[in-house]
Amino acid sequence: MVIETILFDLDGTLLDSAPLVRRILNRMREDRGRGPLPLSCYRQWISLGAAELAGRAMEAEVQDVPVLVKEFRRLYHELPTPTDTLFPGAAETVAALAATGIRLGICSNKPEHLCRKVLLETGLCDHFGAVVGGDTVSQTKPNREPLDYALKTLSAAAPSTILVGDSTVDQRAARAAGLPFVFFTAGYNDGVDADAADWRIEAVAQVLDIVNRSRGHRTQFLGA
């Protein structure tokens, strides 16, 4: 296949949001007289979604979770996204892909307005023709609906599209939509079946190598 479209997950794939998440939720814990939790806890909870993340972080009862999620998202919106939140090479890779005419989309379970905020504050927003968040359509990943919606928005075809992500949610969504899956191993791996991934990469820049190899070219990123 010749790759013409790439859908990216956001958290754990293009950006490492765990430090900011830790800052917010530890602040919420402090407001309630609780001590901070280590970054390692937040890294393993992020891919579970906001409800699980907030619930576990706050050791909350099920009925209290919606209010906590609302507070968490409000604080997330109020705090600026540090530019160093991006994984190394992410900004350069996205810009290079866009410059070659590759259609780019975001498929995240984070609310769309927060996705757009993050993309704007990290300088990536102009490169993405589709931004699909957890509230953009009726279903979230691992359902295929967000991916299908992104492809429709981009006027793209599934046979020439790949999905880059870091979690089992991404892997299952790719499988449901019939898209090849690129597993970003430096993200928040929550048990991805690495052997079942079509590609495994350790750096975002290696996506360029995958694209160029699909076009019969060679690049500097992975060598020969």
Protein Blocks (a to p, Z undefined) as FASTA:
>chain_A
ZZfbdcddfehplpcfklmmmmmmmmmmmmnopacddfklmmmmmmnojklmmmmmnopa
fklmmmmmmmmmmmmmmpccdfklpcghklmmmmmmmmnopacddddfbdfklmmmmmmm
nopmmmpmbdcdfklpmbdcfbfklmmmmmmmnopafklcccddfbfklmmmmmmnopac
dddfklccehiafklpmbdcfbfklmmmmmmmmnopacfknoZZ
